[in-house]
Amino acid sequence: MPRQRFVNLPAKDLDRSVALFTVPGFAFDPRFTHHDATCT
């Protein structure tokens, strides 16, 4: 099984960050996404 690495980056406006990464086609993992954080 390949290793996974998670990089945590702070964001002042989570909704705006999600919108930015949605444009190029990133998808977010619902298991790790909630009102405080999100994971692609």
mmCIF file of the N, C-alpha and C atoms, coordinates in Angstrom:
data_MODEL
# 
_entry.id   MODEL 
# 
loop_
_atom_site.group_PDB 
_atom_site.id 
_atom_site.type_symbol 
_atom_site.label_atom_id 
_atom_site.label_alt_id 
_atom_site.label_comp_id 
_atom_site.label_asym_id 
_atom_site.label_entity_id 
_atom_site.label_seq_id 
_atom_site.pdbx_PDB_ins_code 
_atom_site.Cartn_x 
_atom_site.Cartn_y 
_atom_site.Cartn_z 
_atom_site.occupancy 
_atom_site.B_iso_or_equiv 
_atom_site.pdbx_formal_charge 
_atom_site.auth_seq_id 
_atom_site.auth_comp_id 
_atom_site.auth_asym_id 
_atom_site.auth_atom_id 
_atom_site.pdbx_PDB_model_num 
ATOM 1   N N  . MET A 1 1  ? 0.848   -1.173 0.000   1.00 0.00 ? 1  MET A N  1 
ATOM 2   C CA . MET A 1 1  ? 0.000   0.000  0.000   1.00 0.00 ? 1  MET A CA 1 
ATOM 3   C C  . MET A 1 1  ? 0.899   1.243  0.000   1.00 0.00 ? 1  MET A C  1 
ATOM 4   N N  . PRO A 1 2  ? 0.623   2.202  -0.884  1.00 0.00 ? 2  PRO A N  1 
ATOM 5   C CA . PRO A 1 2  ? 1.435   3.426  -0.918  1.00 0.00 ? 2  PRO A CA 1 
ATOM 6   C C  . PRO A 1 2  ? 1.188   4.297  0.309   1.00 0.00 ? 2  PRO A C  1 
ATOM 7   N N  . ARG A 1 3  ? 2.216   5.011  0.699   1.00 0.00 ? 3  ARG A N  1 
ATOM 8   C CA . ARG A 1 3  ? 2.094   5.929  1.833   1.00 0.00 ? 3  ARG A CA 1 
ATOM 9   C C  . ARG A 1 3  ? 1.340   7.176  1.415   1.00 0.00 ? 3  ARG A C  1 
ATOM 10  N N  . GLN A 1 4  ? 0.667   7.765  2.372   1.00 0.00 ? 4  GLN A N  1 
ATOM 11  C CA . GLN A 1 4  ? -0.037  9.019  2.138   1.00 0.00 ? 4  GLN A CA 1 
ATOM 12  C C  . GLN A 1 4  ? 0.561   10.084 3.038   1.00 0.00 ? 4  GLN A C  1 
ATOM 13  N N  . ARG A 1 5  ? 0.642   11.286 2.512   1.00 0.00 ? 5  ARG A N  1 
ATOM 14  C CA . ARG A 1 5  ? 1.115   12.415 3.302   1.00 0.00 ? 5  ARG A CA 1 
ATOM 15  C C  . ARG A 1 5  ? 0.043   13.497 3.256   1.00 0.00 ? 5  ARG A C  1 
ATOM 16  N N  . PHE A 1 6  ? -0.168  14.106 4.381   1.00 0.00 ? 6  PHE A N  1 
ATOM 17  C CA . PHE A 1 6  ? -1.142  15.182 4.481   1.00 0.00 ? 6  PHE A CA 1 
ATOM 18  C C  . PHE A 1 6  ? -0.413  16.459 4.865   1.00 0.00 ? 6  PHE A C  1 
ATOM 19  N N  . VAL A 1 7  ? -0.647  17.507 4.112   1.00 0.00 ? 7  VAL A N  1 
ATOM 20  C CA . VAL A 1 7  ? -0.067  18.806 4.391   1.00 0.00 ? 7  VAL A CA 1 
ATOM 21  C C  . VAL A 1 7  ? -1.188  19.715 4.872   1.00 0.00 ? 7  VAL A C  1 
ATOM 22  N N  . ASN A 1 8  ? -1.004  20.317 6.026   1.00 0.00 ? 8  ASN A N  1 
ATOM 23  C CA . ASN A 1 8  ? -2.004  21.222 6.590   1.00 0.00 ? 8  ASN A CA 1 
ATOM 24  C C  . ASN A 1 8  ? -1.601  22.657 6.327   1.00 0.00 ? 8  ASN A C  1 
ATOM 25  N N  . LEU A 1 9  ? -2.479  23.396 5.685   1.00 0.00 ? 9  LEU A N  1 
ATOM 26  C CA . LEU A 1 9  ? -2.230  24.802 5.407   1.00 0.00 ? 9  LEU A CA 1 
ATOM 27  C C  . LEU A 1 9  ? -3.356  25.639 6.002   1.00 0.00 ? 9  LEU A C  1 
ATOM 28  N N  . PRO A 1 10 ? -3.025  26.706 6.686   1.00 0.00 ? 10 PRO A N  1 
ATOM 29  C CA . PRO A 1 10 ? -4.072  27.551 7.261   1.00 0.00 ? 10 PRO A CA 1 
ATOM 30  C C  . PRO A 1 10 ? -4.789  28.362 6.179   1.00 0.00 ? 10 PRO A C  1 
ATOM 31  N N  . ALA A 1 11 ? -6.046  28.639 6.411   1.00 0.00 ? 11 ALA A N  1 
ATOM 32  C CA . ALA A 1 11 ? -6.833  29.462 5.489   1.00 0.00 ? 11 ALA A CA 1 
ATOM 33  C C  . ALA A 1 11 ? -7.719  30.396 6.313   1.00 0.00 ? 11 ALA A C  1 
ATOM 34  N N  . LYS A 1 12 ? -7.741  31.653 5.949   1.00 0.00 ? 12 LYS A N  1 
ATOM 35  C CA . LYS A 1 12 ? -8.597  32.610 6.655   1.00 0.00 ? 12 LYS A CA 1 
ATOM 36  C C  . LYS A 1 12 ? -10.065 32.413 6.300   1.00 0.00 ? 12 LYS A C  1 
ATOM 37  N N  . ASP A 1 13 ? -10.327 32.025 5.044   1.00 0.00 ? 13 ASP A N  1 
ATOM 38  C CA . ASP A 1 13 ? -11.693 31.853 4.559   1.00 0.00 ? 13 ASP A CA 1 
ATOM 39  C C  . ASP A 1 13 ? -11.787 30.483 3.876   1.00 0.00 ? 13 ASP A C  1 
ATOM 40  N N  . LEU A 1 14 ? -12.268 29.485 4.619   1.00 0.00 ? 14 LEU A N  1 
ATOM 41  C CA . LEU A 1 14 ? -12.306 28.113 4.113   1.00 0.00 ? 14 LEU A CA 1 
ATOM 42  C C  . LEU A 1 14 ? -13.195 27.984 2.877   1.00 0.00 ? 14 LEU A C  1 
ATOM 43  N N  . ASP A 1 15 ? -14.342 28.632 2.878   1.00 0.00 ? 15 ASP A N  1 
ATOM 44  C CA . ASP A 1 15 ? -15.247 28.541 1.728   1.00 0.00 ? 15 ASP A CA 1 
ATOM 45  C C  . ASP A 1 15 ? -14.584 29.080 0.460   1.00 0.00 ? 15 ASP A C  1 
ATOM 46  N N  . ARG A 1 16 ? -13.858 30.142 0.605   1.00 0.00 ? 16 ARG A N  1 
ATOM 47  C CA . ARG A 1 16 ? -13.164 30.738 -0.541  1.00 0.00 ? 16 ARG A CA 1 
ATOM 48  C C  . ARG A 1 16 ? -12.035 29.817 -1.039  1.00 0.00 ? 16 ARG A C  1 
ATOM 49  N N  . SER A 1 17 ? -11.331 29.189 -0.129  1.00 0.00 ? 17 SER A N  1 
ATOM 50  C CA . SER A 1 17 ? -10.274 28.248 -0.499  1.00 0.00 ? 17 SER A CA 1 
ATOM 51  C C  . SER A 1 17 ? -10.841 27.031 -1.228  1.00 0.00 ? 17 SER A C  1 
ATOM 52  N N  . VAL A 1 18 ? -11.956 26.526 -0.731  1.00 0.00 ? 18 VAL A N  1 
ATOM 53  C CA . VAL A 1 18 ? -12.604 25.392 -1.393  1.00 0.00 ? 18 VAL A CA 1 
ATOM 54  C C  . VAL A 1 18 ? -13.015 25.787 -2.810  1.00 0.00 ? 18 VAL A C  1 
ATOM 55  N N  . ALA A 1 19 ? -13.581 26.964 -2.970  1.00 0.00 ? 19 ALA A N  1 
ATOM 56  C CA . ALA A 1 19 ? -13.984 27.436 -4.305  1.00 0.00 ? 19 ALA A CA 1 
ATOM 57  C C  . ALA A 1 19 ? -12.772 27.543 -5.223  1.00 0.00 ? 19 ALA A C  1 
ATOM 58  N N  . LEU A 1 20 ? -11.654 28.031 -4.710  1.00 0.00 ? 20 LEU A N  1 
ATOM 59  C CA . LEU A 1 20 ? -10.440 28.164 -5.508  1.00 0.00 ? 20 LEU A CA 1 
ATOM 60  C C  . LEU A 1 20 ? -9.952  26.808 -6.013  1.00 0.00 ? 20 LEU A C  1 
ATOM 61  N N  . PHE A 1 21 ? -9.942  25.794 -5.172  1.00 0.00 ? 21 PHE A N  1 
ATOM 62  C CA . PHE A 1 21 ? -9.445  24.482 -5.571  1.00 0.00 ? 21 PHE A CA 1 
ATOM 63  C C  . PHE A 1 21 ? -10.470 23.672 -6.361  1.00 0.00 ? 21 PHE A C  1 
ATOM 64  N N  . THR A 1 22 ? -11.736 24.055 -6.316  1.00 0.00 ? 22 THR A N  1 
ATOM 65  C CA . THR A 1 22 ? -12.761 23.363 -7.091  1.00 0.00 ? 22 THR A CA 1 
ATOM 66  C C  . THR A 1 22 ? -12.647 23.709 -8.577  1.00 0.00 ? 22 THR A C  1 
ATOM 67  N N  . VAL A 1 23 ? -12.228 24.927 -8.886  1.00 0.00 ? 23 VAL A N  1 
ATOM 68  C CA . VAL A 1 23 ? -12.134 25.383 -10.281 1.00 0.00 ? 23 VAL A CA 1 
ATOM 69  C C  . VAL A 1 23 ? -11.245 24.467 -11.135 1.00 0.00 ? 23 VAL A C  1 
ATOM 70  N N  . PRO A 1 24 ? -10.019 24.114 -10.698 1.00 0.00 ? 24 PRO A N  1 
ATOM 71  C CA . PRO A 1 24 ? -9.199  23.239 -11.543 1.00 0.00 ? 24 PRO A CA 1 
ATOM 72  C C  . PRO A 1 24 ? -9.613  21.763 -11.481 1.00 0.00 ? 24 PRO A C  1 
ATOM 73  N N  . GLY A 1 25 ? -10.624 21.433 -10.683 1.00 0.00 ? 25 GLY A N  1 
ATOM 74  C CA . GLY A 1 25 ? -11.146 20.072 -10.682 1.00 0.00 ? 25 GLY A CA 1 
ATOM 75  C C  . GLY A 1 25 ? -10.804 19.221 -9.480  1.00 0.00 ? 25 GLY A C  1 
ATOM 76  N N  . PHE A 1 26 ? -10.262 19.818 -8.422  1.00 0.00 ? 26 PHE A N  1 
ATOM 77  C CA . PHE A 1 26 ? -9.991  19.045 -7.215  1.00 0.00 ? 26 PHE A CA 1 
ATOM 78  C C  . PHE A 1 26 ? -11.300 18.610 -6.587  1.00 0.00 ? 26 PHE A C  1 
ATOM 79  N N  . ALA A 1 27 ? -11.323 17.402 -6.053  1.00 0.00 ? 27 ALA A N  1 
ATOM 80  C CA . ALA A 1 27 ? -12.487 16.889 -5.333  1.00 0.00 ? 27 ALA A CA 1 
ATOM 81  C C  . ALA A 1 27 ? -12.120 16.802 -3.858  1.00 0.00 ? 27 ALA A C  1 
ATOM 82  N N  . PHE A 1 28 ? -13.091 16.903 -2.988  1.00 0.00 ? 28 PHE A N  1 
ATOM 83  C CA . PHE A 1 28 ? -12.847 16.895 -1.561  1.00 0.00 ? 28 PHE A CA 1 
ATOM 84  C C  . PHE A 1 28 ? -13.391 15.627 -0.934  1.00 0.00 ? 28 PHE A C  1 
ATOM 85  N N  . ASP A 1 29 ? -12.616 15.039 -0.047  1.00 0.00 ? 29 ASP A N  1 
ATOM 86  C CA . ASP A 1 29 ? -12.969 13.786 0.617   1.00 0.00 ? 29 ASP A CA 1 
ATOM 87  C C  . ASP A 1 29 ? -13.947 14.092 1.755   1.00 0.00 ? 29 ASP A C  1 
ATOM 88  N N  . PRO A 1 30 ? -15.188 13.638 1.649   1.00 0.00 ? 30 PRO A N  1 
ATOM 89  C CA . PRO A 1 30 ? -16.190 13.952 2.664   1.00 0.00 ? 30 PRO A CA 1 
ATOM 90  C C  . PRO A 1 30 ? -15.868 13.360 4.040   1.00 0.00 ? 30 PRO A C  1 
ATOM 91  N N  . ARG A 1 31 ? -15.024 12.332 4.096   1.00 0.00 ? 31 ARG A N  1 
ATOM 92  C CA . ARG A 1 31 ? -14.655 11.748 5.393   1.00 0.00 ? 31 ARG A CA 1 
ATOM 93  C C  . ARG A 1 31 ? -13.825 12.725 6.220   1.00 0.00 ? 31 ARG A C  1 
ATOM 94  N N  . PHE A 1 32 ? -13.135 13.653 5.549   1.00 0.00 ? 32 PHE A N  1 
ATOM 95  C CA . PHE A 1 32 ? -12.246 14.582 6.245   1.00 0.00 ? 32 PHE A CA 1 
ATOM 96  C C  . PHE A 1 32 ? -12.643 16.032 6.021   1.00 0.00 ? 32 PHE A C  1 
ATOM 97  N N  . THR A 1 33 ? -13.878 16.275 5.635   1.00 0.00 ? 33 THR A N  1 
ATOM 98  C CA . THR A 1 33 ? -14.332 17.628 5.345   1.00 0.00 ? 33 THR A CA 1 
ATOM 99  C C  . THR A 1 33 ? -15.485 17.981 6.287   1.00 0.00 ? 33 THR A C  1 
ATOM 100 N N  . HIS A 1 34 ? -15.352 19.128 6.946   1.00 0.00 ? 34 HIS A N  1 
ATOM 101 C CA . HIS A 1 34 ? -16.413 19.636 7.820   1.00 0.00 ? 34 HIS A CA 1 
ATOM 102 C C  . HIS A 1 34 ? -16.255 21.140 7.926   1.00 0.00 ? 34 HIS A C  1 
ATOM 103 N N  . HIS A 1 35 ? -16.896 21.786 8.854   1.00 0.00 ? 35 HIS A N  1 
ATOM 104 C CA . HIS A 1 35 ? -16.901 23.252 8.929   1.00 0.00 ? 35 HIS A CA 1 
ATOM 105 C C  . HIS A 1 35 ? -15.542 23.857 9.298   1.00 0.00 ? 35 HIS A C  1 
ATOM 106 N N  . ASP A 1 36 ? -14.636 23.048 9.855   1.00 0.00 ? 36 ASP A N  1 
ATOM 107 C CA . ASP A 1 36 ? -13.332 23.565 10.268  1.00 0.00 ? 36 ASP A CA 1 
ATOM 108 C C  . ASP A 1 36 ? -12.198 23.250 9.296   1.00 0.00 ? 36 ASP A C  1 
ATOM 109 N N  . ALA A 1 37 ? -12.380 22.244 8.449   1.00 0.00 ? 37 ALA A N  1 
ATOM 110 C CA . ALA A 1 37 ? -11.292 21.793 7.576   1.00 0.00 ? 37 ALA A CA 1 
ATOM 111 C C  . ALA A 1 37 ? -11.837 21.020 6.390   1.00 0.00 ? 37 ALA A C  1 
ATOM 112 N N  . THR A 1 38 ? -10.971 20.836 5.408   1.00 0.00 ? 38 THR A N  1 
ATOM 113 C CA . THR A 1 38 ? -11.343 20.037 4.248   1.00 0.00 ? 38 THR A CA 1 
ATOM 114 C C  . THR A 1 38 ? -10.110 19.310 3.736   1.00 0.00 ? 38 THR A C  1 
ATOM 115 N N  . CYS A 1 39 ? -10.316 18.273 2.985   1.00 0.00 ? 39 CYS A N  1 
ATOM 116 C CA . CYS A 1 39 ? -9.219  17.460 2.482   1.00 0.00 ? 39 CYS A CA 1 
ATOM 117 C C  . CYS A 1 39 ? -9.518  17.069 1.041   1.00 0.00 ? 39 CYS A C  1 
ATOM 118 N N  . THR A 1 40 ? -8.517  17.279 0.151   1.00 0.00 ? 40 THR A N  1 
ATOM 119 C CA . THR A 1 40 ? -8.681  16.875 -1.252  1.00 0.00 ? 40 THR A CA 1 
ATOM 120 C C  . THR A 1 40 ? -8.249  15.468 -1.454  1.00 0.00 ? 40 THR A C  1 
# 
